[in-house]
Amino acid sequence: MVTTKRSRQREAILEVVQSTKCHPTADWVYAEVRKLIPNISLGTVYRNLSMLAENGTIQKLNIGTTVEHFDGNPHIHYHVCCTDCGRIDDIEAEPLKNINTWAAENFNGEIYEHYTMFVGKCSECKSVKN
């Protein structure tokens, strides 16, 4: 993990991302951080989110859309994305222990880590009758 210089803005962005379970977008983080630092720019939020993700402090989630989502929990865990509403939830389960070994045995290269995104319907969307 790369260490970075601390700043009030970066600390506020990190605090906002780590204080929610909603896997926010940069725009959502920007709106929340503006409540703490009214003059912060959207560009500053984007740059700091990218830096925090690059150094492993947070996760950047790719759910197959053009909008990036972020997770304040940097440890390996799994997510499910609702196909109806787009909500992202954590799956509360232990990570698969041997998946990196299995992948390495089937790949002519080197495996460092893995990310898994499941796709389905959240409980609210599942309960809505079509």
N, CA and C atoms as an extended XYZ file, in Angstrom:
390
Properties=species:S:1:pos:R:3:atomname:S:1:resname:S:1:resid:I:1 pbc="F F F"
N         0.847       -1.181        0.000 N   MET     1
C         0.000        0.000        0.000 CA  MET     1
C         0.887        1.237        0.000 C   MET     1
N         0.623        2.137       -0.906 N   VAL     2
C         1.364        3.381       -1.027 CA  VAL     2
C         0.844        4.364        0.010 C   VAL     2
N         1.754        5.027        0.706 N   THR     3
C         1.317        6.043        1.661 CA  THR     3
C         1.198        7.380        0.938 C   THR     3
N         0.223        8.150        1.356 N   THR     4
C         0.011        9.462        0.752 CA  THR     4
C        -0.047       10.511        1.843 C   THR     4
N         0.245       11.747        1.430 N   LYS     5
C         0.187       12.863        2.356 CA  LYS     5
C        -1.253       13.071        2.818 C   LYS     5
N        -1.416       13.325        4.092 N   ARG     6
C        -2.743       13.554        4.649 CA  ARG     6
C        -3.208       14.966        4.313 C   ARG     6
N        -4.503       15.096        4.090 N   SER     7
C        -5.084       16.410        3.888 CA  SER     7
C        -6.479       16.400        4.501 C   SER     7
N        -6.950       17.579        4.854 N   ARG     8
C        -8.291       17.701        5.440 CA  ARG     8
C        -9.345       17.189        4.466 C   ARG     8
N        -9.186       17.536        3.192 N   GLN     9
C       -10.153       17.113        2.184 CA  GLN     9
C       -10.160       15.598        2.032 C   GLN     9
N        -8.974       14.984        1.928 N   ARG    10
C        -8.894       13.531        1.773 CA  ARG    10
C        -9.459       12.817        2.985 C   ARG    10
N        -9.167       13.330        4.166 N   GLU    11
C        -9.701       12.719        5.391 CA  GLU    11
C       -11.227       12.786        5.430 C   GLU    11
N       -11.787       13.909        4.986 N   ALA    12
C       -13.250       14.057        4.961 CA  ALA    12
C       -13.866       13.089        3.952 C   ALA    12
N       -13.248       12.948        2.789 N   ILE    13
C       -13.738       12.026        1.758 CA  ILE    13
C       -13.684       10.596        2.275 C   ILE    13
N       -12.582       10.219        2.892 N   LEU    14
C       -12.434        8.873        3.446 CA  LEU    14
C       -13.473        8.613        4.536 C   LEU    14
N       -13.671        9.587        5.398 N   GLU    15
C       -14.657        9.444        6.477 CA  GLU    15
C       -16.069        9.222        5.914 C   GLU    15
N       -16.419        9.961        4.884 N   VAL    16
C       -17.742        9.813        4.270 CA  VAL    16
C       -17.892        8.426        3.658 C   VAL    16
N       -16.898        7.968        2.910 N   VAL    17
C       -16.985        6.656        2.261 CA  VAL    17
C       -17.039        5.542        3.298 C   VAL    17
N       -16.247        5.665        4.363 N   GLN    18
C       -16.220        4.610        5.376 CA  GLN    18
C       -17.432        4.630        6.300 C   GLN    18
N       -18.183        5.715        6.297 N   SER    19
C       -19.319        5.824        7.218 CA  SER    19
C       -20.628        5.310        6.621 C   SER    19
N       -20.602        4.823        5.386 N   THR    20
C       -21.832        4.367        4.744 CA  THR    20
C       -21.680        2.940        4.243 C   THR    20
N       -22.786        2.254        4.156 N   LYS    21
C       -22.809        0.901        3.586 CA  LYS    21
C       -23.389        0.913        2.172 C   LYS    21
N       -23.690        2.102        1.623 N   CYS    22
C       -24.425        2.184        0.356 CA  CYS    22
C       -23.550        2.079       -0.891 C   CYS    22
N       -22.251        1.940       -0.770 N   HIS    23
C       -21.358        1.841       -1.923 CA  HIS    23
C       -21.588        3.023       -2.871 C   HIS    23
N       -21.244        4.221       -2.404 N   PRO    24
C       -21.617        5.453       -3.105 CA  PRO    24
C       -20.853        5.704       -4.396 C   PRO    24
N       -21.442        6.578       -5.209 N   THR    25
C       -20.763        7.113       -6.388 CA  THR    25
C       -19.974        8.346       -5.960 C   THR    25
N       -19.110        8.816       -6.846 N   ALA    26
C       -18.341       10.036       -6.560 CA  ALA    26
C       -19.268       11.229       -6.364 C   ALA    26
N       -20.340       11.304       -7.143 N   ASP    27
C       -21.279       12.418       -6.996 CA  ASP    27
C       -21.933       12.420       -5.617 C   ASP    27
N       -22.290       11.238       -5.121 N   TRP    28
C       -22.897       11.132       -3.788 CA  TRP    28
C       -21.893       11.562       -2.723 C   TRP    28
N       -20.641       11.092       -2.861 N   VAL    29
C       -19.586       11.480       -1.907 CA  VAL    29
C       -19.390       12.984       -1.945 C   VAL    29
N       -19.359       13.560       -3.130 N   TYR    30
C       -19.202       15.002       -3.298 CA  TYR    30
C       -20.297       15.765       -2.556 C   TYR    30
N       -21.546       15.343       -2.725 N   ALA    31
C       -22.663       16.025       -2.048 CA  ALA    31
C       -22.524       15.937       -0.532 C   ALA    31
N       -22.082       14.794       -0.027 N   GLU    32
C       -21.925       14.630        1.418 CA  GLU    32
C       -20.728       15.426        1.949 C   GLU    32
N       -19.615       15.416        1.243 N   VAL    33
C       -18.413       16.133        1.690 CA  VAL    33
C       -18.648       17.641        1.642 C   VAL    33
N       -19.464       18.117        0.700 N   ARG    34
C       -19.772       19.549        0.629 CA  ARG    34
C       -20.476       20.044        1.884 C   ARG    34
N       -21.150       19.155        2.607 N   LYS    35
C       -21.770       19.540        3.878 CA  LYS    35
C       -20.698       19.864        4.917 C   LYS    35
N       -19.517       19.258        4.774 N   LEU    36
C       -18.409       19.476        5.703 CA  LEU    36
C       -17.442       20.549        5.200 C   LEU    36
N       -17.209       20.520        3.879 N   ILE    37
C       -16.276       21.447        3.240 CA  ILE    37
C       -16.992       22.040        2.020 C   ILE    37
N       -17.738       23.133        2.211 N   PRO    38
C       -18.587       23.673        1.131 CA  PRO    38
C       -17.861       24.054       -0.150 C   PRO    38
N       -16.591       24.423       -0.071 N   ASN    39
C       -15.885       24.886       -1.272 CA  ASN    39
C       -15.089       23.784       -1.973 C   ASN    39
N       -15.254       22.527       -1.598 N   ILE    40
C       -14.519       21.445       -2.254 CA  ILE    40
C       -15.059       21.257       -3.674 C   ILE    40
N       -14.170       20.919       -4.597 N   SER    41
C       -14.603       20.731       -5.991 CA  SER    41
C       -14.849       19.247       -6.281 C   SER    41
N       -15.671       18.997       -7.284 N   LEU    42
C       -15.943       17.631       -7.708 CA  LEU    42
C       -14.661       16.965       -8.197 C   LEU    42
N       -13.817       17.711       -8.873 N   GLY    43
C       -12.530       17.185       -9.337 CA  GLY    43
C       -11.654       16.714       -8.192 C   GLY    43
N       -11.646       17.464       -7.093 N   THR    44
C       -10.876       17.073       -5.913 CA  THR    44
C       -11.407       15.768       -5.340 C   THR    44
N       -12.722       15.627       -5.314 N   VAL    45
C       -13.317       14.387       -4.815 CA  VAL    45
C       -12.920       13.222       -5.707 C   VAL    45
N       -13.046       13.381       -7.025 N   TYR    46
C       -12.664       12.314       -7.964 CA  TYR    46
C       -11.196       11.936       -7.806 C   TYR    46
N       -10.309       12.920       -7.747 N   ARG    47
C        -8.874       12.637       -7.620 CA  ARG    47
C        -8.569       11.890       -6.332 C   ARG    47
N        -9.178       12.329       -5.233 N   ASN    48
C        -8.896       11.686       -3.952 CA  ASN    48
C        -9.501       10.287       -3.861 C   ASN    48
N       -10.687       10.081       -4.430 N   LEU    49
C       -11.262        8.737       -4.458 CA  LEU    49
C       -10.356        7.795       -5.258 C   LEU    49
N        -9.861        8.265       -6.387 N   SER    50
C        -8.953        7.443       -7.204 CA  SER    50
C        -7.678        7.127       -6.444 C   SER    50
N        -7.122        8.119       -5.769 N   MET    51
C        -5.902        7.915       -5.004 CA  MET    51
C        -6.133        6.929       -3.852 C   MET    51
N        -7.241        7.078       -3.134 N   LEU    52
C        -7.547        6.174       -2.028 CA  LEU    52
C        -7.763        4.745       -2.519 C   LEU    52
N        -8.357        4.600       -3.695 N   ALA    53
C        -8.551        3.263       -4.268 CA  ALA    53
C        -7.219        2.679       -4.746 C   ALA    53
N        -6.404        3.494       -5.380 N   GLU    54
C        -5.109        3.023       -5.874 CA  GLU    54
C        -4.196        2.570       -4.749 C   GLU    54
N        -4.262        3.243       -3.608 N   ASN    55
C        -3.367        2.842       -2.521 CA  ASN    55
C        -3.989        1.795       -1.590 C   ASN    55
N        -5.205        1.317       -1.926 N   GLY    56
C        -5.806        0.214       -1.179 CA  GLY    56
C        -6.554        0.599        0.077 C   GLY    56
N        -6.785        1.894        0.277 N   THR    57
C        -7.516        2.341        1.465 CA  THR    57
C        -9.012        2.077        1.322 C   THR    57
N        -9.528        2.198        0.093 N   ILE    58
C       -10.926        1.894       -0.228 CA  ILE    58
C       -10.931        1.024       -1.484 C   ILE    58
N       -12.100        0.521       -1.855 N   GLN    59
C       -12.230       -0.236       -3.100 CA  GLN    59
C       -13.015        0.569       -4.122 C   GLN    59
N       -12.620        0.448       -5.385 N   LYS    60
C       -13.395        0.985       -6.497 CA  LYS    60
C       -14.111       -0.213       -7.100 C   LYS    60
N       -15.443       -0.139       -7.193 N   LEU    61
C       -16.236       -1.253       -7.694 CA  LEU    61
C       -16.643       -1.009       -9.137 C   LEU    61
N       -16.388       -1.977       -9.979 N   ASN    62
C       -16.810       -1.914      -11.369 CA  ASN    62
C       -18.010       -2.834      -11.515 C   ASN    62
N       -19.168       -2.260      -11.756 N   ILE    63
C       -20.382       -3.072      -11.869 CA  ILE    63
C       -20.882       -3.134      -13.311 C   ILE    63
N       -20.009       -2.820      -14.243 N   GLY    64
C       -20.383       -2.922      -15.647 CA  GLY    64
C       -21.111       -1.718      -16.202 C   GLY    64
N       -21.093       -0.614      -15.474 N   THR    65
C       -21.694        0.620      -15.974 CA  THR    65
C       -20.614        1.684      -16.059 C   THR    65
N       -20.963        2.846      -16.546 N   THR    66
C       -19.987        3.930      -16.643 CA  THR    66
C       -19.794        4.651      -15.318 C   THR    66
N       -20.664        4.371      -14.342 N   VAL    67
C       -20.584        5.030      -13.039 CA  VAL    67
C       -19.818        4.130      -12.071 C   VAL    67
N       -18.762        4.673      -11.470 N   GLU    68
C       -17.985        3.922      -10.494 CA  GLU    68
C       -18.617        4.060       -9.115 C   GLU    68
N       -18.533        2.998       -8.357 N   HIS    69
C       -18.986        2.993       -6.970 CA  HIS    69
C       -17.772        2.708       -6.094 C   HIS    69
N       -17.868        3.095       -4.815 N   PHE    70
C       -16.740        2.942       -3.903 CA  PHE    70
C       -17.194        2.240       -2.634 C   PHE    70
N       -16.247        1.556       -2.008 N   ASP    71
C       -16.514        0.803       -0.789 CA  ASP    71
C       -15.442        1.154        0.219 C   ASP    71
N       -15.853        1.572        1.407 N   GLY    72
C       -14.912        1.940        2.458 CA  GLY    72
C       -14.218        0.764        3.102 C   GLY    72
N       -14.647       -0.448        2.810 N   ASN    73
C       -14.021       -1.655        3.362 CA  ASN    73
C       -13.026       -2.189        2.330 C   ASN    73
N       -11.719       -2.056        2.597 N   PRO    74
C       -10.726       -2.476        1.608 CA  PRO    74
C       -10.430       -3.977        1.611 C   PRO    74
N       -10.951       -4.706        2.576 N   HIS    75
C       -10.651       -6.138        2.683 CA  HIS    75
C       -11.477       -6.934        1.675 C   HIS    75
N       -10.967       -8.084        1.277 N   ILE    76
C       -11.665       -8.909        0.297 CA  ILE    76
C       -12.998       -9.356        0.874 C   ILE    76
N       -14.047       -8.997        0.169 N   HIS    77
C       -15.396       -9.451        0.474 CA  HIS    77
C       -16.192       -9.345       -0.818 C   HIS    77
N       -17.375       -9.900       -0.819 N   TYR    78
C       -18.132      -10.011       -2.054 CA  TYR    78
C       -19.346       -9.099       -2.051 C   TYR    78
N       -19.793       -8.775       -3.264 N   HIS    79
C       -20.914       -7.859       -3.451 CA  HIS    79
C       -21.948       -8.482       -4.357 C   HIS    79
N       -23.181       -7.995       -4.227 N   VAL    80
C       -24.247       -8.356       -5.159 CA  VAL    80
C       -24.876       -7.064       -5.658 C   VAL    80
N       -25.096       -6.994       -6.963 N   CYS    81
C       -25.696       -5.818       -7.587 CA  CYS    81
C       -27.095       -6.189       -8.056 C   CYS    81
N       -28.082       -5.397       -7.663 N   CYS    82
C       -29.468       -5.638       -8.056 CA  CYS    82
C       -29.667       -5.206       -9.513 C   CYS    82
N       -30.199       -6.116      -10.313 N   THR    83
C       -30.419       -5.821      -11.727 CA  THR    83
C       -31.568       -4.846      -11.954 C   THR    83
N       -32.448       -4.695      -10.950 N   ASP    84
C       -33.587       -3.790      -11.113 CA  ASP    84
C       -33.260       -2.359      -10.678 C   ASP    84
N       -32.743       -2.199       -9.455 N   CYS    85
C       -32.534       -0.848       -8.928 CA  CYS    85
C       -31.073       -0.406       -8.921 C   CYS    85
N       -30.139       -1.331       -9.154 N   GLY    86
C       -28.724       -0.982       -9.189 CA  GLY    86
C       -28.047       -0.925       -7.840 C   GLY    86
N       -28.795       -1.210       -6.778 N   ARG    87
C       -28.217       -1.176       -5.437 CA  ARG    87
C       -27.115       -2.227       -5.309 C   ARG    87
N       -26.062       -1.896       -4.577 N   ILE    88
C       -24.968       -2.825       -4.322 CA  ILE    88
C       -24.950       -3.123       -2.830 C   ILE    88
N       -24.951       -4.398       -2.497 N   ASP    89
C       -24.891       -4.824       -1.096 CA  ASP    89
C       -23.691       -5.726       -0.889 C   ASP    89
N       -23.190       -5.740        0.340 N   ASP    90
C       -22.165       -6.707        0.723 CA  ASP    90
C       -22.821       -8.053        0.950 C   ASP    90
N       -22.108       -9.111        0.642 N   ILE    91
C       -22.534      -10.453        1.020 CA  ILE    91
C       -21.753      -10.797        2.278 C   ILE    91
N       -22.465      -11.039        3.346 N   GLU    92
C       -21.832      -11.307        4.632 CA  GLU    92
C       -21.419      -12.775        4.708 C   GLU    92
N       -20.288      -13.085        4.125 N   ALA    93
C       -19.757      -14.449        4.136 CA  ALA    93
C       -18.233      -14.374        4.106 C   ALA    93
N       -17.605      -15.407        4.601 N   GLU    94
C       -16.150      -15.470        4.560 CA  GLU    94
C       -15.684      -15.590        3.109 C   GLU    94
N       -14.588      -14.917        2.755 N   PRO    95
C       -14.055      -15.055        1.394 CA  PRO    95
C       -13.640      -16.512        1.120 C   PRO    95
N       -13.763      -16.909       -0.120 N   LEU    96
C       -13.329      -18.251       -0.514 CA  LEU    96
C       -11.819      -18.346       -0.322 C   LEU    96
N       -11.382      -19.310        0.470 N   LYS    97
C        -9.975      -19.375        0.869 CA  LYS    97
C        -9.021      -19.788       -0.244 C   LYS    97
N        -9.404      -20.703       -1.088 N   ASN    98
C        -8.471      -21.244       -2.074 CA  ASN    98
C        -8.703      -20.757       -3.492 C   ASN    98
N        -9.512      -19.736       -3.665 N   ILE    99
C        -9.828      -19.298       -5.024 CA  ILE    99
C        -8.603      -18.736       -5.750 C   ILE    99
N        -7.711      -18.044       -5.045 N   ASN   100
C        -6.507      -17.526       -5.692 CA  ASN   100
C        -5.600      -18.664       -6.144 C   ASN   100
N        -5.486      -19.724       -5.323 N   THR   101
C        -4.681      -20.895       -5.676 CA  THR   101
C        -5.276      -21.580       -6.896 C   THR   101
N        -6.598      -21.783       -6.877 N   TRP   102
C        -7.280      -22.403       -8.019 CA  TRP   102
C        -7.043      -21.599       -9.296 C   TRP   102
N        -7.196      -20.288       -9.210 N   ALA   103
C        -6.998      -19.437      -10.388 CA  ALA   103
C        -5.548      -19.516      -10.871 C   ALA   103
N        -4.605      -19.503       -9.948 N   ALA   104
C        -3.187      -19.564      -10.322 CA  ALA   104
C        -2.849      -20.877      -11.017 C   ALA   104
N        -3.485      -21.960      -10.599 N   GLU   105
C        -3.257      -23.267      -11.225 CA  GLU   105
C        -3.807      -23.311      -12.647 C   GLU   105
N        -4.718      -22.427      -12.967 N   ASN   106
C        -5.349      -22.409      -14.282 CA  ASN   106
C        -4.988      -21.178      -15.111 C   ASN   106
N        -3.908      -20.517      -14.738 N   PHE   107
C        -3.500      -19.275      -15.397 CA  PHE   107
C        -1.985      -19.261      -15.488 C   PHE   107
N        -1.467      -18.985      -16.667 N   ASN   108
C        -0.020      -18.942      -16.864 CA  ASN   108
C         0.482      -17.533      -16.556 C   ASN   108
N         0.431      -17.173      -15.301 N   GLY   109
C         0.841      -15.848      -14.850 CA  GLY   109
C         0.868      -15.845      -13.333 C   GLY   109
N         0.592      -14.719      -12.746 N   GLU   110
C         0.634      -14.582      -11.296 CA  GLU   110
C        -0.664      -13.935      -10.806 C   GLU   110
N        -1.287      -14.531       -9.793 N   ILE   111
C        -2.524      -14.023       -9.208 CA  ILE   111
C        -2.192      -13.344       -7.883 C   ILE   111
N        -2.681      -12.115       -7.695 N   TYR   112
C        -2.454      -11.377       -6.455 CA  TYR   112
C        -3.688      -11.371       -5.555 C   TYR   112
N        -4.839      -11.152       -6.142 N   GLU   113
C        -6.076      -11.081       -5.378 CA  GLU   113
C        -7.247      -11.265       -6.336 C   GLU   113
N        -8.454      -11.214       -5.796 N   HIS   114
C        -9.635      -11.382       -6.642 CA  HIS   114
C       -10.767      -10.500       -6.138 C   HIS   114
N       -11.688      -10.217       -7.049 N   TYR   115
C       -12.879       -9.447       -6.746 CA  TYR   115
C       -14.051      -10.193       -7.376 C   TYR   115
N       -15.134      -10.302       -6.665 N   THR   116
C       -16.287      -11.011       -7.187 CA  THR   116
C       -17.534      -10.159       -6.997 C   THR   116
N       -18.304      -10.041       -8.095 N   MET   117
C       -19.567       -9.313       -8.059 CA  MET   117
C       -20.658      -10.288       -8.503 C   MET   117
N       -21.618      -10.522       -7.630 N   PHE   118
C       -22.765      -11.342       -7.976 CA  PHE   118
C       -23.870      -10.422       -8.488 C   PHE   118
N       -24.745      -10.953       -9.305 N   VAL   119
C       -25.836      -10.184       -9.882 CA  VAL   119
C       -27.141      -10.888       -9.542 C   VAL   119
N       -28.139      -10.133       -9.098 N   GLY   120
C       -29.435      -10.705       -8.751 CA  GLY   120
C       -30.419       -9.599       -8.455 C   GLY   120
N       -31.404       -9.906       -7.601 N   LYS   121
C       -32.386       -8.912       -7.188 CA  LYS   121
C       -32.306       -8.732       -5.678 C   LYS   121
N       -32.353       -7.469       -5.239 N   CYS   122
C       -32.370       -7.185       -3.804 CA  CYS   122
C       -33.733       -7.599       -3.229 C   CYS   122
N       -33.832       -7.638       -1.924 N   SER   123
C       -35.069       -8.090       -1.289 CA  SER   123
C       -36.263       -7.192       -1.623 C   SER   123
N       -36.017       -5.871       -1.732 N   GLU   124
C       -37.123       -4.975       -2.057 CA  GLU   124
C       -37.643       -5.203       -3.477 C   GLU   124
N       -36.739       -5.327       -4.428 N   CYS   125
C       -37.156       -5.540       -5.823 CA  CYS   125
C       -37.762       -6.931       -6.007 C   CYS   125
N       -37.248       -7.894       -5.280 N   LYS   126
C       -37.785       -9.259       -5.371 CA  LYS   126
C       -39.227       -9.310       -4.888 C   LYS   126
N       -39.557       -8.482       -3.893 N   SER   127
C       -40.904       -8.512       -3.325 CA  SER   127
C       -41.939       -7.746       -4.161 C   SER   127
N       -41.465       -6.924       -5.119 N   VAL   128
C       -42.373       -6.166       -5.974 CA  VAL   128
C       -42.925       -7.108       -7.044 C   VAL   128
N       -44.230       -7.143       -7.168 N   LYS   129
C       -44.881       -7.996       -8.178 CA  LYS   129
C       -44.840       -7.301       -9.527 C   LYS   129
N       -44.505       -8.046      -10.549 N   ASN   130
C       -44.439       -7.489      -11.916 CA  ASN   130
C       -45.791       -7.415      -12.538 C   ASN   130
